[in-house]
Amino acid sequence: MEPDRLNYPSTSAIKFEVLGHQLQFSQDPNSKHLGTTVWDASMVLVKFLERNCRRGRFCPSKLKGKRVIELGAGCGVAGFGMALLGCDVIATDQIEVLPLLMRNAERNTSRIMQKDSSSDSFGSIQVAELDWGNEDHIRAVDPPFDYIIGTDVVYAEHLLEPLLQTLLALSGPKTTILLGYEIRSTNVHERMLDMWKKNFEVKTVPKAKMDSNYQHPSIQLYIMGLKPPAGIIGNRILELEQQTDEVEMVDKILKDDENGGSSNTKNRLEDCSSEKVHEDCELAMKIPNGKLTDWEARRLGSMTARLLQDVKIT
């Protein structure tokens, strides 16, 4: 993607208020690359950070100077959430996305500094190329990191193994991984969690910990850390529980009960799917009766996309 492409009329912008700052993220929905769109899970993650930054693991006093890497950064929304809390962030993506990502990083950094140039609460954000599994790219960003973040980074099964290997290569014993994800394919989702749980301690953030407006049944947040070596019991998982102030255990939707097996898991996933469709249908019915918020409009668009995904125009 050429930098000049960003000035075309087809380019749009998303305004998003985070921690008292009015940020603006350019996106290019006509691009052939999925990374040039602001996806809802990134907004859910940032608003989760905003809601939980007054105390605990995510308060600025504890995050100041922490090294963070964002995978599949796209437009850079999640990375700015961490930078506003004092972290030094490296936002990474494939080379085709970097011009747009760099523009968003430069524009919003300038906005923040102009608003309060004397404040030391803002960390930093820089942009780098990182193809998952590329050893040279991984070595260049100098792992391990304090935090690895990402939102909607997986949409196809062939990406799961490269993502896992990259997460492992960037992690150290004390690395915390924070990922946001919208369930679009139950097969990919189930396979993804199975791979993660073999290598990491995985916690699902409860909806009660998320922003009351920026959440949806199909969007999950996960906090993970490397499993401790054999013989070391409980220390890592206890740390993860403390990081989210009573974060729930691994997603119960995907956990087979003793008698259900894989078919029971499938039924639960279908129930979850029905739940999110029901909520979206309720949302659609609100249109004649009042004005939708920006978030409701985005979710309505997501519902429309799901309904039209199998429609072929001849």
Residue pairs with C-beta under 8 A, 6 or more apart in sequence:
1 28
1 31
1 33
1 36
1 96
1 97
1 99
1 100
2 99
3 99
3 103
5 11
5 28
5 31
5 99
6 26
6 28
6 99
6 100
6 103
10 28
10 29
10 30
11 26
11 27
11 28
12 26
12 27
12 28
12 29
13 24
13 25
13 26
13 27
14 24
14 25
14 27
14 38
14 75
15 22
15 23
15 24
16 22
16 23
16 24
16 25
16 38
16 43
16 46
16 77
17 23
18 46
18 47
18 50
18 80
18 81
18 84
19 50
19 53
19 81
19 84
19 85
21 84
21 108
21 111
21 112
21 115
22 111
23 77
23 80
23 108
23 111
24 107
24 108
24 111
25 38
25 75
25 76
25 77
25 104
25 108
26 75
26 100
26 103
26 104
26 107
27 36
27 37
27 38
27 75
27 100
28 36
28 37
28 100
29 36
29 37
31 37
33 94
33 96
33 97
34 74
34 155
35 72
35 73
35 74
35 75
35 93
35 94
35 96
35 97
35 100
35 101
36 74
36 75
36 97
36 100
37 74
37 75
38 74
38 75
38 77
39 74
39 151
39 152
39 182
40 152
40 182
40 216
40 219
40 298
40 299
40 302
41 151
41 152
41 180
41 181
41 182
41 219
42 74
42 75
42 77
42 78
42 151
42 152
42 180
43 77
43 214
43 295
43 298
44 151
44 180
44 210
44 211
44 214
44 215
44 216
44 219
44 221
45 78
45 81
45 149
45 151
45 178
45 180
45 221
46 77
46 78
46 80
46 81
47 210
47 211
47 213
47 214
48 205
48 209
48 210
48 211
48 214
48 221
49 58
49 81
49 82
49 85
50 81
50 211
51 209
51 210
51 211
52 58
52 209
52 244
52 245
53 59
53 60
53 85
56 62
56 243
56 244
56 245
57 176
57 242
57 243
57 244
57 245
58 85
59 85
60 85
60 86
60 121
63 82
63 85
63 86
63 87
63 123
64 86
64 87
64 123
65 86
65 87
65 88
65 123
66 86
66 87
66 88
66 146
66 147
67 87
67 88
67 90
67 145
67 146
67 147
68 79
68 82
68 83
68 87
68 88
68 89
68 90
68 145
68 146
68 147
68 148
68 149
69 89
69 90
69 92
69 130
69 141
69 143
69 145
69 147
69 148
69 149
69 170
70 76
70 78
70 79
70 82
70 89
70 90
70 91
70 92
70 148
70 149
70 150
71 92
71 130
71 132
71 148
71 149
71 150
71 153
71 163
71 166
71 167
72 92
72 93
72 150
72 151
72 152
72 153
73 79
73 91
73 92
73 93
73 97
73 101
73 127
73 150
74 93
74 97
74 101
74 152
75 100
75 101
75 104
76 91
76 101
76 104
76 105
76 108
76 125
76 127
77 151
78 149
78 150
78 151
78 180
79 89
79 91
79 105
79 125
79 149
80 89
80 105
80 108
80 125
82 89
82 123
82 147
82 149
83 89
83 122
83 123
83 124
83 125
84 112
84 121
84 122
84 123
85 121
85 123
86 121
86 122
86 123
87 123
87 146
87 147
88 123
88 124
88 125
89 123
89 124
89 125
89 126
90 125
90 126
90 127
90 128
90 141
91 101
91 105
91 125
91 126
91 127
91 128
92 127
92 128
92 129
92 130
92 137
92 141
93 101
93 129
93 130
94 129
94 131
95 129
98 127
98 129
101 127
102 127
105 125
105 126
105 127
109 122
109 124
109 125
112 122
113 122
128 137
128 140
128 141
129 137
130 137
130 138
130 141
130 166
131 137
132 159
132 162
132 163
132 165
132 166
133 162
133 165
133 166
135 169
138 166
138 169
138 170
141 170
143 169
143 170
143 171
143 172
144 170
144 171
144 172
144 175
145 170
145 171
145 172
145 175
146 174
146 175
146 176
147 175
147 176
147 177
147 178
148 167
148 170
148 171
148 175
148 176
148 177
148 178
149 177
149 178
149 179
150 179
150 180
151 179
151 180
151 181
152 180
152 181
152 182
153 159
153 163
153 179
153 181
154 160
154 163
154 181
154 188
154 192
155 184
155 185
155 188
156 188
157 187
157 188
157 191
160 188
160 191
160 192
160 195
161 195
164 195
164 196
164 199
167 177
167 199
167 200
168 199
168 226
171 177
171 225
171 226
172 226
173 226
174 225
175 225
175 226
176 223
176 224
176 225
176 240
176 243
177 200
177 222
177 223
177 224
177 225
178 221
178 222
178 223
178 224
179 221
179 222
179 224
180 219
180 220
180 221
180 222
181 189
181 192
181 219
181 220
181 221
181 222
182 216
182 218
182 219
182 220
182 302
183 189
183 218
183 219
183 220
183 269
183 272
183 273
183 276
184 218
186 266
186 269
186 270
186 273
189 254
189 269
190 254
190 265
190 269
193 202
193 250
193 251
193 254
196 202
196 222
196 224
197 250
199 226
199 227
200 224
200 225
200 226
200 227
201 224
201 225
201 226
201 227
201 236
201 237
201 240
202 222
202 223
202 224
202 250
203 222
203 223
203 224
203 240
203 241
203 244
203 247
203 248
203 249
203 250
204 220
204 221
204 222
204 247
204 248
204 249
204 250
204 251
205 220
205 221
205 222
205 223
205 244
205 247
205 248
206 247
206 248
207 215
209 244
209 245
209 247
210 221
213 293
213 295
214 295
216 276
216 279
216 299
217 272
217 275
217 276
217 279
218 272
218 273
218 276
220 251
222 251
223 240
223 243
223 244
223 247
224 240
225 236
225 239
225 240
226 236
227 236
228 235
228 236
240 247
241 247
253 268
253 269
253 271
253 272
254 265
254 268
254 269
255 265
256 262
256 264
256 265
257 264
260 267
277 303
280 299
280 300
280 302
280 303
281 303
283 292
283 296
283 299
283 300
283 303
284 300
284 303
286 292
286 296
287 300
292 300
